Amino acid sequence: MSKFVVAQFDYEKWHPLTDLPINKESPSAKTKDVVANENKPDNSVTVIKSSNSDIKHPFDSLSDAKTLLYHLIIKPGLSIREIMKELNFSGSAIEKAKHELVTRGLIIESRAGRKKRPIPKKEAFDYFGILCPYLDPDLTEHSFYAHVLGLTLKKNTSCKKVSLEYKLSNSGNASDVVTQDINGNLYAFEITDSISNIAQNCLKYDNTAFTKITFVCRNDDILKAVKSKVINAGLPLQLLGKLDFVLLDSILKATKK
């Protein structure tokens, strides 16, 4: 086990610098355009406070499971193979640690593309006394990918602001992730698991100020199905020209850099 990783457990409470503001303001009723919230500070983020004084500590002080859990929190989005390499864990050690975390209800496993990714649940953040960055802890998988997507997009030097659950109107419609570049252009990203309600998800962006709307799909089959459904949905040509489709796995690779 790396001494560097072990040493991190001796720190005081660590707080992830997610720096992802959530825009909860609605645009003016006089326009259908989405307006970026310039008055909201960049470090505003919806979190759920936790205290490990209320959590039953289930691990030995230096167990592999505890090391793995902490690594999943501080480096979200890595695959099992990538984590094995970083922690210098054997295949049997990582599987045993992962099994313990799943059994204790601290992580779930999710597949994006060909890779399985262990996802820490809210209880995992609670254990370390770390603020959970998920907007909806009950929707762990979706919230996790929105969180990781936001962190990844934030690395782009042309990105001025990243917002999660960006409200589009008073109707309750929202974008999973929205970025604004240095020129004020808005880009929306929708995490997409199926073709369900895909046409409605497209139409909510009709007559808005977004430069591009990207549907981020979990695998190739979903991407092809979504793209085919959208093309044949009879959407306005102006809106159709703004739509794009990418694989989630291709974006998550950027988290390693």
C-alpha positions in Angstrom: 0.0 0.0 0.0 1.3 3.4 -0.9 2.5 5.4 2.1 1.2 8.6 0.5 -2.3 7.2 0.3 -2.2 6.0 3.9 -0.9 9.4 5.1 -4.0 11.1 3.7 -6.2 9.4 6.3 -4.5 11.4 9.1 -5.8 14.7 7.7 -8.6 16.7 9.2 -11.9 16.8 7.3 -11.2 17.2 3.6 -13.6 19.0 1.4 -13.7 18.4 -2.4 -13.2 21.6 -4.4 -16.0 20.9 -6.8 -16.5 24.5 -7.6 -19.7 23.8 -9.5 -22.5 26.4 -9.0 -26.1 25.4 -9.3 -28.2 27.9 -11.0 -31.6 28.0 -9.4 -32.9 31.2 -10.8 -35.4 31.3 -13.6 -34.9 33.5 -16.7 -37.1 36.5 -17.3 -40.7 35.8 -18.3 -40.2 38.2 -21.2 -37.8 36.0 -23.0 -37.4 32.3 -23.8 -33.6 32.6 -23.9 -31.6 31.1 -21.1 -29.6 33.7 -19.3 -26.5 32.8 -17.3 -26.6 33.8 -13.7 -23.7 36.2 -13.4 -24.5 37.2 -9.8 -24.1 33.7 -8.4 -20.6 33.1 -7.0 -18.6 30.4 -8.7 -18.0 28.5 -5.4 -21.7 28.1 -4.7 -22.6 24.5 -4.6 -25.4 22.4 -3.2 -24.0 20.0 -0.7 -25.3 17.9 2.2 -23.4 18.4 5.4 -22.3 15.3 7.2 -20.4 14.4 10.4 -18.6 11.1 10.8 -19.3 11.4 14.6 -22.7 9.8 13.7 -21.3 7.1 11.5 -20.4 3.7 12.7 -16.8 3.1 11.5 -16.9 -0.3 9.7 -13.2 -0.6 8.8 -9.8 -1.3 10.4 -7.7 1.8 10.4 -5.6 0.9 7.3 -7.8 -1.7 5.5 -7.7 -2.0 1.7 -11.5 -1.3 1.6 -11.0 2.0 3.4 -8.1 3.0 1.1 -10.2 2.1 -2.0 -13.2 4.1 -0.7 -11.2 7.2 0.0 -9.6 7.0 -3.5 -13.0 6.7 -5.1 -14.0 9.9 -3.5 -10.9 12.0 -4.3 -10.6 10.7 -7.8 -14.1 10.1 -9.2 -14.7 8.4 -12.5 -11.7 6.0 -12.6 -12.3 2.4 -13.7 -11.3 -0.6 -11.5 -8.3 -1.2 -13.7 -7.1 2.4 -13.3 -7.5 2.3 -9.6 -5.6 -1.0 -9.3 -2.7 0.6 -11.1 -2.7 3.8 -9.0 -3.0 1.9 -5.6 -0.8 -1.0 -6.7 -3.5 -3.4 -5.6 -3.6 -7.0 -6.9 -6.7 -8.2 -8.7 -7.8 -10.3 -5.7 -7.2 -7.4 -3.3 -9.2 -5.0 -5.3 -12.1 -7.5 -5.7 -12.1 -8.3 -2.0 -12.1 -4.6 -1.0 -14.8 -3.8 -3.6 -17.0 -6.6 -2.4 -16.8 -5.4 1.1 -17.8 -1.8 0.1 -20.7 -3.1 -2.0 -21.8 -5.4 0.8 -21.7 -2.5 3.3 -23.8 -0.4 1.0 -21.1 2.2 0.5 -20.6 1.9 -3.3 -22.5 0.7 -6.4 -21.0 -0.5 -9.7 -21.9 1.2 -12.9 -21.0 0.5 -16.5 -20.1 3.3 -19.0 -19.0 1.8 -22.3 -16.8 -1.2 -21.7 -15.7 -0.2 -18.3 -17.2 -0.8 -14.9 -16.8 2.1 -12.4 -17.4 1.9 -8.7 -19.4 4.8 -7.5 -19.4 6.0 -3.9 -22.8 6.6 -2.3 -23.6 9.4 0.1 -22.8 7.1 3.0 -19.2 6.9 1.8 -18.8 10.7 2.0 -20.5 10.6 5.4 -18.0 8.1 6.7 -15.1 10.5 6.0 -17.0 13.6 7.1 -16.8 14.9 3.5 -19.5 17.0 1.9 -21.4 15.0 -0.6 -21.4 16.7 -4.0 -24.4 14.9 -5.4 -27.5 17.0 -6.1 -29.8 14.1 -5.5 -28.2 11.4 -3.3 -31.2 9.1 -4.0 -30.2 9.1 -7.7 -26.6 8.1 -7.1 -25.6 7.0 -10.6 -27.1 10.0 -12.4 -25.8 12.5 -9.8 -22.3 11.0 -9.9 -22.0 11.3 -13.7 -23.3 14.8 -13.6 -20.7 15.6 -10.9 -17.9 14.0 -12.9 -19.0 15.6 -16.1 -19.0 19.0 -14.5 -15.5 18.5 -13.1 -14.2 17.4 -16.4 -15.8 20.3 -18.4 -14.4 22.8 -15.8 -10.9 21.9 -16.9 -11.4 23.5 -20.3 -9.5 26.8 -20.3 -12.2 28.4 -22.4 -14.9 27.5 -19.8 -15.9 30.4 -17.6 -18.7 28.7 -15.5 -20.2 25.3 -15.0 -23.7 24.8 -13.5 -25.5 21.7 -12.5 -29.3 21.3 -12.8 -29.6 24.6 -14.7 -33.2 25.7 -14.7 -34.5 26.6 -18.2 -37.9 27.9 -17.3 -40.7 28.1 -14.7 -42.0 24.8 -16.1 -39.4 22.9 -14.1 -37.3 21.9 -17.1 -33.5 21.8 -16.4 -30.2 20.9 -18.0 -28.0 18.3 -16.3 -24.9 20.4 -16.9 -24.5 23.8 -18.5 -21.2 25.6 -19.3 -20.6 29.2 -20.3 -17.5 30.1 -22.2 -15.5 33.3 -22.0 -17.6 34.8 -24.8 -20.9 34.1 -23.0 -21.9 31.2 -25.2 -24.0 28.5 -23.4 -23.6 24.8 -23.9 -25.9 22.1 -22.4 -25.1 18.5 -21.6 -27.8 15.8 -21.0 -26.7 12.5 -19.4 -28.7 10.0 -21.4 -29.5 6.4 -20.4 -32.2 5.6 -22.9 -34.4 6.9 -25.7 -37.3 7.5 -23.3 -38.6 11.1 -23.6 -35.7 12.0 -25.9 -37.8 14.1 -28.2 -39.2 16.1 -25.2 -35.7 16.6 -23.9 -34.7 18.1 -27.2 -37.8 20.3 -27.5 -37.2 21.9 -24.1 -34.2 23.7 -25.8 -36.2 25.1 -28.7 -36.0 28.9 -28.9 -33.3 29.1 -26.2 -29.9 30.7 -26.4 -27.8 27.6 -26.3 -25.1 27.2 -28.9 -25.0 23.4 -28.6 -26.9 20.7 -26.8 -24.9 17.5 -26.3 -26.5 14.2 -25.3 -23.9 12.2 -23.3 -24.7 8.5 -23.8 -23.6 5.6 -21.7 -22.7 3.2 -24.5 -22.7 2.9 -28.3 -26.1 1.2 -28.5 -27.8 4.0 -26.6 -26.0 6.6 -28.7 -27.1 5.1 -32.0 -30.7 4.6 -30.8 -30.9 8.2 -29.4 -29.5 9.7 -32.6 -31.9 7.7 -34.8 -34.9 8.6 -32.7 -33.9 12.3 -32.7 -33.3 12.4 -36.5 -36.8 10.9 -37.1 -38.6 13.0 -34.5 -39.5 15.8 -36.9 -37.7 18.4 -34.8 -37.3 22.0 -36.0 -34.2 22.2 -38.3 -32.8 25.1 -36.3 -32.9 23.0 -33.2 -31.7 19.8 -34.9 -28.6 21.7 -36.1 -27.6 22.4 -32.4 -27.7 18.8 -31.3 -24.7 16.6 -30.8 -24.2 13.0 -29.4 -21.1 11.7 -27.6 -20.1 8.8 -25.4 -19.8 9.3 -21.7 -16.7 7.1 -21.5 -14.9 9.4 -23.9 -15.5 12.4 -21.6 -14.6 10.5 -18.4 -11.2 9.7 -19.8 -10.3 13.4 -19.3 -10.6 13.0 -15.5 -7.3 11.2 -15.5 -5.4 14.2 -16.9 
